[in-house]
Amino acid sequence: MARIKKANWSNFSTKGYHRKAAFSHREWVGWMALVPDVDLSNEMPFVALAEYLPGIGTLIVTTKEPFDPENEEHIKLARATEVFLADRGLLPERGI
């Protein structure tokens, strides 16, 4: 019988965004993130998508178009998402 591994915190971003993230000591969101074990689908109207995946967590997509680290609106959305998650204890610290 196959085992399914529990989802971990994951993110997808452009190269170099981490230098613009809201927190230097925490994970960053950038374009997309998977926040395990929680349903945030009705709590984040400012992002392009917050979709709850039952048994997995919430997939967050900050912008409709591909994330551009030079676009100030994209940076604002990513940072707002990071602050939102950090305020709820959902943005883990990075293992530096």
Residue pairs with C-beta under 8 A, 6 or more apart in sequence:
6 36
7 34
7 36
7 37
7 56
7 57
8 34
8 36
9 27
9 33
9 34
9 35
9 36
9 92
10 33
10 34
11 27
11 28
11 29
11 30
11 32
11 33
11 34
12 30
12 31
12 32
12 33
13 28
13 29
13 30
13 31
13 32
13 67
13 69
13 78
14 30
14 31
14 67
14 68
14 69
16 69
17 28
17 30
17 67
17 69
17 78
18 28
18 30
20 69
20 75
20 78
20 79
21 28
21 29
21 30
21 78
21 79
21 82
22 28
22 78
22 79
22 82
22 83
22 86
23 82
23 86
23 91
25 93
25 94
25 96
26 82
26 86
26 91
26 92
26 93
26 94
27 33
27 91
27 92
27 93
27 94
28 78
28 82
29 60
29 62
29 78
29 81
29 82
29 85
29 91
30 62
30 67
30 69
30 78
31 61
31 62
31 63
31 66
31 67
31 74
31 78
32 59
32 60
32 61
32 62
33 59
33 60
33 81
33 85
34 56
34 57
34 58
34 59
34 60
35 57
35 58
35 60
35 85
35 90
36 56
36 57
37 57
38 57
38 58
38 90
39 52
39 57
39 58
40 50
40 52
40 58
40 60
40 90
41 50
41 51
41 52
41 58
42 50
43 50
43 84
44 50
44 60
44 81
44 84
46 77
46 80
46 81
47 60
47 61
47 62
47 77
47 81
48 61
48 62
48 63
48 64
49 59
49 60
49 61
50 58
50 59
50 60
50 61
51 58
51 59
52 58
53 59
60 81
62 74
62 77
62 78
62 81
63 73
63 74
63 77
67 74
67 78
68 74
69 75
82 91
85 91
